[in-house]
């Protein structure tokens, strides 16, 4: 049994699609799980409850964590460390491997241009400190020999059928498709990598089913030579057949928007990712696995074909 904790999000869905190459014994866990493959087993659970985490993992050979708690600092502080402790305890009790889908919030902001698995850990944000803490909890159990686990890290992601968890979807695809200006944070002049969600799903499934991948951190395959913010907007607008109109949000503007939009209240501490080059390096993965990474323009075309063609 291979189990996905948090199966309803963008990554969980793509992972479920990819896992069918390795097994038909897949358990999908969320509050309201829905089948991706015909043979999927559905397990409805509130994963903030310790007993439900144990029930979800029992009988699993691999547990994938693709859960995304609401993007709110207080929610993260209250839930992430507790949830990860429960997952670790359950995996250890049931001798289950763990694959944790992670982001790059814990990295030192001075090393984001070319960041790889050895980039220094020095989170500049409170959310980054939480991600650093939970990643440390996992790798400490690995070092103690209690657990087989791996961490699969992604850049910001983009892809088809994403409802609300991608900044590129919210800031660029949606507004341009409805005749509005695209939005960007801080400056449109810096390069910014995005990981394509179908690639992330396929690569996470591959890592989870590769014995040699465990007890390490991996950057998921991400296209090289990322666009600048301006180039992202221009490429998306060109494929949509609309004008590349742009609105850049300063830190002050984001704070003001936060008075009316709860999600924007969470953004000021994360804006450092847009005021410098943010270039994600996945050479380690590419050197170990034969994998075709989706080029940016191809990804953009697939998203528009899937989500915005009338």
C-alpha positions in Angstrom: 0.0 0.0 0.0 1.3 3.5 -0.9 -0.6 6.2 0.9 -0.9 9.9 0.0 -1.7 12.2 3.0 -3.3 15.3 1.5 -4.4 13.7 -1.7 -6.8 16.5 -2.9 -4.3 19.2 -3.7 -2.4 20.0 -6.9 0.6 17.8 -6.0 -1.4 15.0 -4.5 -3.5 14.6 -7.6 -0.5 14.5 -9.9 1.3 12.1 -7.6 -1.7 9.7 -7.6 -1.7 9.7 -11.4 2.0 8.9 -11.4 1.9 6.1 -8.8 -0.2 3.9 -11.0 3.0 3.1 -12.9 4.3 1.4 -9.7 1.3 0.0 -8.0 -2.5 -0.4 -8.0 -2.6 -0.4 -4.2 -3.0 3.3 -3.5 -4.7 4.9 -0.6 -5.9 8.6 -0.9 -6.3 10.4 2.4 -8.0 13.8 2.9 -11.2 15.2 4.3 -13.1 14.4 1.1 -10.9 12.2 -1.0 -11.9 11.5 -4.6 -10.6 8.7 -6.9 -7.9 9.5 -9.4 -7.4 5.9 -10.5 -10.1 3.3 -10.7 -8.5 1.1 -8.0 -7.7 3.9 -5.5 -8.9 3.3 -1.9 -10.4 6.3 -0.2 -9.9 7.2 3.4 -11.6 10.3 4.8 -9.8 11.8 7.7 -9.0 15.0 9.6 -5.2 14.8 9.6 -4.9 17.1 12.5 -6.1 14.2 14.7 -3.3 11.9 15.8 -5.5 8.8 15.7 -6.5 9.4 12.1 -2.9 9.8 11.1 -2.1 6.4 12.6 -5.2 4.8 10.9 -4.3 6.3 7.6 -0.7 5.1 7.7 -1.3 1.6 9.1 -0.7 -1.1 6.5 1.3 1.3 4.2 4.8 0.6 2.9 5.3 4.3 1.8 3.5 7.4 3.0 3.7 10.6 0.9 3.0 13.9 2.7 1.6 16.4 0.1 -0.7 18.1 2.6 -1.1 21.8 2.5 -2.5 23.6 5.6 -4.2 26.9 5.0 -1.6 29.6 4.2 -1.8 31.3 7.6 1.1 31.6 10.0 -1.0 30.8 13.1 -2.4 27.7 11.4 1.1 26.6 10.4 2.5 27.1 13.9 -0.4 25.2 15.5 -0.5 22.3 13.0 2.8 21.6 11.1 5.1 20.4 14.0 2.3 18.4 15.7 1.2 16.8 12.4 4.8 15.8 11.4 5.4 14.3 14.9 2.3 12.2 14.5 3.4 11.1 11.0 6.9 10.2 12.2 5.5 8.2 15.1 3.1 6.3 12.9 5.7 5.6 10.2 8.1 4.3 12.8 5.5 2.1 14.5 4.3 0.6 11.3 7.7 0.4 9.6 6.6 2.7 6.8 8.9 4.8 4.6 8.2 8.5 4.4 8.3 10.9 1.4 7.9 14.5 2.4 7.0 17.1 -0.3 8.7 20.3 0.7 9.3 23.9 -0.4 12.4 26.1 -0.2 11.3 28.6 2.5 14.1 27.5 4.9 16.9 28.6 2.6 19.1 31.6 3.2 17.8 34.3 1.0 21.3 35.3 -0.1 21.7 32.0 -1.9 18.5 31.7 -4.0 20.3 32.2 -7.3 21.3 28.6 -8.1 19.9 27.0 -4.9 20.5 23.3 -4.5 20.3 20.6 -1.8 23.3 22.1 -0.1 22.1 25.7 0.1 22.5 27.1 3.6 19.5 26.9 5.9 18.7 30.3 7.4 15.0 31.1 7.0 14.2 34.8 6.8 10.5 34.3 7.5 8.4 32.8 10.3 6.9 30.3 7.8 10.4 29.4 6.7 11.3 28.7 10.3 8.4 26.2 10.6 9.4 24.4 7.4 13.0 24.2 8.7 11.8 22.8 11.9 9.7 20.0 10.4 12.4 19.1 7.8 14.8 18.8 10.8 12.4 16.6 12.7 12.3 14.2 9.7 16.0 14.0 9.0 16.8 13.7 12.7 14.8 10.4 12.8 16.7 9.3 9.7 20.1 10.1 11.4 19.0 8.1 14.4 18.3 5.1 12.2 14.6 5.0 13.2 13.2 5.8 9.8 13.7 5.6 6.1 12.6 8.9 4.6 13.4 11.4 1.9 12.5 15.1 1.3 11.5 16.1 -2.2 11.8 19.9 -2.6 10.0 22.0 -5.2 10.3 25.6 -6.3 7.1 27.6 -6.5 4.9 25.5 -8.8 2.6 25.9 -11.7 0.5 23.5 -13.8 -2.9 22.6 -15.1 -6.0 22.3 -12.9 -4.7 24.3 -10.0 -7.4 26.0 -8.1 -5.7 28.4 -5.8 -2.3 27.2 -4.5 -0.1 28.6 -7.2 1.1 32.2 -7.2 1.6 32.1 -11.0 -2.0 31.0 -11.4 -3.4 33.7 -9.1 -1.2 36.5 -10.3 -0.9 36.0 -14.0 -3.0 33.2 -15.6 -6.4 34.1 -14.0 -6.2 37.9 -14.4 -4.9 37.9 -18.0 -7.6 35.4 -18.9 -10.3 37.7 -17.6 -9.0 40.8 -19.3 -7.3 42.2 -16.2 -3.7 43.2 -15.6 -1.2 40.5 -14.5 0.2 41.0 -11.0 3.8 40.5 -9.8 5.5 41.2 -6.5 8.4 43.6 -5.9 10.0 43.6 -9.4 9.4 42.0 -12.8 13.2 42.1 -13.6 14.4 39.0 -11.7 14.4 35.4 -12.9 12.0 33.1 -11.1 11.9 29.3 -11.4 8.6 27.3 -11.3 8.3 23.5 -11.0 5.7 22.0 -13.3 3.2 20.0 -11.2 2.9 16.9 -13.5 6.8 16.7 -13.4 6.7 17.1 -9.6 4.2 14.3 -9.3 6.1 11.9 -11.6 9.4 12.7 -10.0 8.1 12.2 -6.4 6.6 8.8 -7.4 9.9 7.9 -8.9 11.8 8.9 -5.8 9.4 7.1 -3.5 9.9 3.9 -5.5 13.7 4.1 -5.8 15.5 2.5 -2.8 18.6 4.5 -3.6 16.8 7.8 -3.1 16.0 7.4 0.6 17.7 9.2 3.5 18.5 12.2 1.3 17.1 15.6 0.2 16.2 16.0 -3.5 15.3 19.0 -5.6 12.5 18.0 -8.0 13.2 18.4 -11.7 12.7 22.0 -12.8 13.4 23.6 -16.2 16.6 25.6 -16.4 17.0 29.2 -17.6 13.8 30.6 -15.9 12.0 33.6 -17.2 12.0 36.9 -15.5 8.6 38.1 -14.1 8.2 40.3 -17.2 9.1 37.3 -19.5 6.6 35.0 -17.7 3.8 37.6 -18.2 4.7 38.2 -21.8 4.9 34.5 -22.7 1.6 33.7 -21.0 -0.1 36.7 -22.6 1.3 35.8 -26.0 -0.1 32.3 -25.8 -3.5 33.6 -24.6 -3.6 36.2 -27.4 -3.9 39.1 -25.0 -1.9 42.2 -24.2 0.8 41.7 -21.5 -0.5 44.4 -19.1 1.4 44.4 -15.8 0.8 45.7 -12.3 3.7 45.5 -9.8 2.7 45.3 -6.1 5.1 47.0 -3.7 5.4 45.8 -0.1 3.2 48.8 1.0 0.6 47.9 -1.5 0.5 44.3 -0.4 0.1 45.4 3.2 -2.8 47.6 2.2 -4.4 44.7 0.2 -4.1 42.6 3.3 -6.7 44.8 5.0 -9.2 43.3 2.6 -7.7 40.1 1.4 -6.6 37.6 4.1 -4.2 35.8 1.8 -2.3 39.0 1.1 -1.7 39.5 4.9 0.6 36.5 4.7 2.7 37.8 1.8 4.9 40.6 3.0 7.4 38.3 4.8 7.6 36.2 1.6 8.3 39.0 -0.9 12.0 38.6 -0.6 11.6 35.7 -3.1 10.6 38.3 -5.8 13.2 41.0 -5.2 16.2 38.8 -6.3 16.9 36.0 -8.8 15.1 32.8 -7.6 16.8 30.0 -9.6 16.2 26.4 -8.6 18.9 23.8 -9.4 17.8 20.1 -9.9 21.1 18.8 -11.3 21.3 16.1 -8.6 18.1 14.6 -9.7 18.9 14.9 -13.3 22.2 13.1 -12.8 20.6 10.1 -11.1 17.4 9.6 -13.2 16.5 9.5 -16.8 13.7 12.1 -16.8 12.2 14.6 -19.3 11.6 17.9 -17.6 8.9 20.0 -19.2 10.1 23.2 -20.8 8.4 26.4 -19.6 6.7 27.3 -22.8 5.3 23.8 -23.2 4.0 24.0 -19.6 2.3 27.3 -20.3 0.7 26.0 -23.5 -0.6 22.9 -21.6 -2.1 25.1 -18.9 -3.9 27.3 -21.3 -5.2 24.3 -23.3 -6.4 22.7 -20.2 -7.8 25.6 -18.2 -8.4 28.6 -20.4 -9.5 27.5 -23.9 -13.2 28.3 -24.4 
